[in-house]
Amino acid sequence: MFDILKKSMLTGIGMALKTRDEVEELAKDWAGKQKLSEDEGRKFMEELLKKYDSSVDKLEDKVEETVKKVLKKMNLVTQEEVDELKKEIGRLKAGSLPVEGTKE
C-alpha cells in the first residue's frame, strides 16, 4: 500500500506546480501521518524532492524549447543569433574574413 501511494505521489509531483518548500512540507505531513520511521521518512522526502527537481528541470527544458519554436515561427532572432552576428561583424572589422563584393 505504501509503495502504491508513494509512486502516486511521486508521479503527481511532476504534474503539480508547487514550490520546493510546499513539496517538502507535504512530504513531512504525509510521513508523519503514515507513522514512518525517521529513516523511512527521510528516504521518502529525498526521493520526493529528487523527483520534484527532475520535473522542474524537464519543465524548464520544455518551456525553453517552446519559446525557441515560437520565436522561429515569428521570424524573430534569438540572443544566440545576435551574439553570432556580433562576432562575425567583429571578425569582419578585424579583417579576418573577406567582405562580400571585394577582391580579397
Buried (B, 14 or more C-beta within 10 A) or exposed (E): EEEEEBEEBBEEBEEEEBEEEEBBEBBEEBBEEBEBEEEEBEBBBEBBBEBBEEBBEEEEEEEEEEEEEEBEEEEEEEEEEEEEEEEEEEEEEEEEEEEEEEEE
